[in-house]
Amino acid sequence: MASRSETRRGGELWEWGKAIFVGLLLALFVRTFLFQPTIVEGDSMAETLKPHERVLVNRFIYHFVPIRRGDIVVFHGIGGKELIKRVIGLPGDRIEMRHDVLYVNGQPVEEPYLAENLRTWAEKEKLLGFSPPRPFTEDFPEVQVPPGKLFVLGDNRPASSDSRFFGFISVDDLVGRADLVYWPLDRIRWLGGS
């Protein structure tokens, strides 16, 4: 016959086991349906996002709010690899780049998130002897975004493989919106909802 202490110990182990199991289920639910950690690879989104930063992706936000121009999104690219870029064009938009000016539906659009990149680019171009500097974003002719698709660009345009090269992305391929840089700790910042 089991002693009282053995029975109590068995009960405590059972309670701990249940708590761990519920915790794992909750973590799986959060990871699958709510938030997903992602590591930034490459420098196509610099200076906004730097290589090896860890970003929290909001997987459920687009069930409640529409995708907006300027959102930073994670999506399944070619071969299923997850990529991170900025939404520039929504379904039905006409997108064009002329002389480093983005035009959406025939209207010039300011891109304040490029300010630091443009300053650095101009300085580098000057040092290399290019006067005037080469364009930061090469011109491309007007394209219209089809239904169910998005046009995305990296913030570091000269180093970004994006919709200029692989075409439109499907809304169905979105993982979610990048909302928060959480690592490294000295660079924690909010990104969501530009």
Buried (B, 14 or more C-beta within 10 A) or exposed (E): EEEEEEEEEEEEEEEEEEEEEEEEEEEEEEEEEBBBEBEBEBBBBBBBBEEEBBBBBBBEBBEEEEBEBBBBBBBBBEEEEBBBBBBBBBBEBBBBBBEBBBBBBEEEEEBEBBEEBBEBBBEEBEEEEEEEBEBBBEEEEEBBBEEEBBBBBBBBBBEBBBBBEEEBBEBEBBBBBBBBBBBEEEEEEEBBEB
